[in-house]
Amino acid sequence: MIFRPRIFISSTLSENLNIRSEIEAFFSSVGAEAMLYEKNLTPSSNTMTYRKDILDADFIIFIIKNQYGNRTEIGISGTHEELQLALEANIPKHVYIKLEDGERDAQELIEEIDNNQISYYYFKDDESLLKRIKETTFTIAKEIMLKKVEDAQLPKNSVEKISFKYDYYKAVEIMKIVESMKRVNNSLGVDWIDSTLFDSFIEPIKMYRDDEGWVFIDKKIEDILNEMLITYEQFSSHCCDYTSVPNSHKTIKVAILGEVNISNCSVCYSPKLCRDEYMKIIFEFFEKYNQLREYIRKMRVFVDTII
């Protein structure tokens, strides 16, 4: 990427030690820089440095729980002051709020948010907060890029090229997994139904989606991938209808996944789905996959035309 987005995490320290670290790790994994203070310093401790850090941010995530925070010399908390700075500088922002029943210490800050007509999201725990942040990565990236274009800091064609290239290489990683699976079927003669081939290659993609969430700027790519996995989930009864054949286990090294374990299978006495029904699922999966390939191919052609 030409630039590394800087995302400022605004929160009280004592309530958010663990989640701050998890958010920082996530943004680092997708090529962004999470800006946060490791020490419980207030803005007034070093006003010039603090203000510069806020104004240098491309995006700010506000995490508001029960504690309002210590008031600074100007009479408001650090998080409240950060919000005012973000509003003055028109920095894109997302606000996440968690309040226990009867706890309203942060009500003053929430009133400031309401008065400025800022939308916010309620979360019940740190796990749901992190999940929500991951799900909105596309929105964050889009808002950052639109702001860059608006400020004339980044030409529109550069924005398009950056976003398309990012999505292209992420999608190609998934396509390499599917292509490796097809090669194993063709070159080694591993059957789609009488083996664990399909599960062994596609289940890791599903697990990644379920654990990490998709991180694509173009929502269309996510939609196609989700359709592929919805089709794959229809295959879930295969592990019950077919059992592994003893001593048929083999380990194969492939791109992206590394080592993949595959076993031959034999059908049980009364399977839920017949062989033809399982083959139909696989056929539908590859129909969706071919849509992805075609979409990515057109994306690559478009990127090559951007000057």
N, C-alpha and C positions, 0 to 999 in steps of 0.2 A: 504494500500500500504506500501511496505517496505520503500520507500523514497518519499518525497514530492518534485516534480520538482520545481526548482526555475527559474522563467522567468523574466528577466530584461527588463523593458520598457524604451527605450532610446528615449527621445524627448525633445524639448524645452518646458518649463513649461507654459509660457503665452498662447501659442496657443492650448494647449492640456489638460487643467485642467479637463474638463468634461469627455473626452474620456479616459483619464488615469484612472479615478475612475471606469468607466464602464468596462474597460478591467480588472482591478484589481478584481472587483466583479465577473466577469465571470470566471476567472481562479481560484478564491477561491471556486466557486461553483463546479468545476470539480476536486478539490483536489490538485491544484497547488498553489504555492506562487508567487505572482507578486511582484517584487522588484522595487521600485521606490522611488524617493526623493520627500518629501512633500514640501521642501523648494528649492528655486532656487539657489542651490549651484553649483559651477563649480568644475571640478575635482581637480583643484589646491588648493581648500580650505582645503582639507584633503586628500592628495595624497594616503597615505598608505591605509586608510579605503576605499576610493573610488575604488582603483585598486583591492582590495580584493573582494569588492562586485561584480565587473564585472567578475573577474576570478572565483568566486564561483557560478556564474549563469550556469544553464544547457542549457539555450536558451536565445537569445536576440531578441527582436522585436524593430526595428528601425522605428520611425514615423518621416518622414521628410516633412515639409511644406515649407512655404516661408522663415521663419527666419533661418538664419545660426546659430545664437546664439552668445553670447559674447565669444571673443577669450580668451583662457587661457594663462598662461605664456609661453607655447611652441608655441603660435601663431595660434592655431586652436580652433574651438568651442568644447564644451563639448561632443556633439553628435559625432563630427568627431574623437575626441580622443577615445571615446568608441568604434567606429568602428575599429580603429587601434588596440586597445587592443583585441577585438574579433577576428580580423584576426591573430594576433600574437599567440593567445591561441587556435586557431582553434575551437572556440565555435560556434555551430550551430546557424543560424540566419535567420530571414526574414526581408525584407526591404519594407516599404510602403511609397509611395511618392505622395504628392499632391502639385502641383504648379499652381498658377493662371497665366493667359496669361501675359507675360511681366515681371513676377517676377522671378528673377534668383539669389536671394541672397544666396540660398543654392546650387548654381551650383558647387561650389568648392567641396562640399561634394559628390555630384552626380558624378563628374568626378572621385573621389576616388573609388566610387562604381563600375563605369564602368571599370576603370583600373584594378580592381581585379576580373573582370568578375563575379560579384555577380548579380544574377537575382533579379528583384524587381517588385512590383505590384503598378500600379497607382490607386488611389481611388479618388472619387469626393467629398465625405463628410464623416463625422464621422460615420454616420449610415452604409454606405457601408463598411467602414473600419472594424467596429465591426463585421458585418456579415461575411466578408471575414476571419477574425481571427477565428471566430467560425467554419467556414467551413474547416479550415486547422488544426483544433485541432488534428486530426488523424496524419497528417504529422508531426506536432510538436512533438507529443509523440513518433512517430517512430524515428525521428532524434535524440531525446534525448536518447532513449534506445540504438540505434546503437552506439552512441558516448560513452555511458557507457560501452558497451561491448568492444568497441575498446580500451578504456582506462583501461580495466580490473578492473573496479570499481564494476561491477555487473556481476555475472556469467550468461551465455546465458540461462540456464534453469530457473534462477530466473526471467529474463526478460520475458520469455515465460509465466511463471506462473502468474506473475503480470498482464500482458496484457490480458491474457485469463480470469483471475478471474474478472478483472474490467469489461470487456465486458459481461461476463456471468451474473453478478448481475444487470447490467443496462438493459440487454435484458429480464431478468426474471421479472423485474418490469412491462414491457410492456405486457409480457405474462400473468401476473396475472390479468391485466385489461381485456384481452380477455377471460381468463378462468372464471372470475367473470360474464362476459356477458353471456357466455354459461350456467352457473349455473342458472342465472335468467331465461333464456329461458326454461331450463329443469325443474327446481323445481317449479317455479311460473307460468309456462305455458304462459309466455309473448311471443306473436307471433312476428316473425321477421319482417313481413310486416305490420301487423295491429297495430303497435305501433312505438314509437320513440326509441326502444331498441338499434338498431344498431347505430343510430346517437349519442345517449346519451353516449355510451361507446367509440366509435372510434373517434368522432370529437375532444375530448380532446387530443388524441394522435397526430392527425393532427395539431392541434393548437400549441402543444409543438414543433413539428418538424418545423413548419413555423416560430415560434417566436424565438426559441433557436437554432434550428439545431441539428442534431444528433451528439452525442459525443462518437463515438465508434472507437477503434483502428483498429478493423477488418472491412475493407470496405465491405466485403460480407454481414455482418449483416445490414448495412445501405442499401445496394442494395435490400435485401429481404423486409425490412420494407418499402422502397419507392415503391416497387411493390405492397405491400399490400394496401398502401394509394392511389396509382393510381387506383387500382380496386375499393376502397371505393369511390373515387370521381365520379365514374360512377353512384353511388347511390344518387348523389346530388339532382336529381329532385324529390326524394321521398317526401321531405318537401312541394313541390308544388302539387304533385299528391294526397297526403293524408293530411287530416286535423285532428287536435286533437279533440277527443270526449270530450264534456264538463263533468266536475266532474269525469274524469277518472285518474286524476293526482295522482301519487304515488311517494314517496321518498324512496330510498333503500340505505343502507349503505354497501359499498364494500371496498375491499383492494385497496390501492394506491389512488384512486379517492376520497374516502370519501363518500359523499352523491351524489347520482345520481337521477335525476328526469326523470320519464318515464310516458308517456301518451298513452292511446289507440288511434287508428286512424281509420278514415273511408275514403274510396277511393272517389276521386272527379269524376265528370261526365265524363270527357274526359282526362284520365291520359296519360302522355307522354309514360310511360312504363307500361306494364301489370304486374300482380303479378308474373307470371313465369319468366319474364325478371329480376325482382328485386331479385327473389330467385336465379337465375343464378349468379348474381353479388355476392351475399352473399356466394354462393358455391365456386366461384372462389377466393374470399377473404380467405376462410378457407383453400383452397388448398395452397395458398401462406403462410398462417400462419403455416400450418403443415410443410412446408419446413423450416420455422424458428425454430420450435420446434425440428425438427430432427437435424438441424445444431447445435443448442445449446446443445442438448443431446450429440452429438459427441464431442463438445468442452469440456463438463464437463468430459467425459470419458478420453479425452486427458490430461486435467489438472491433473486428478487423477493419471495418469501414470508418470507425471514429478516428479522427486525426488527433 
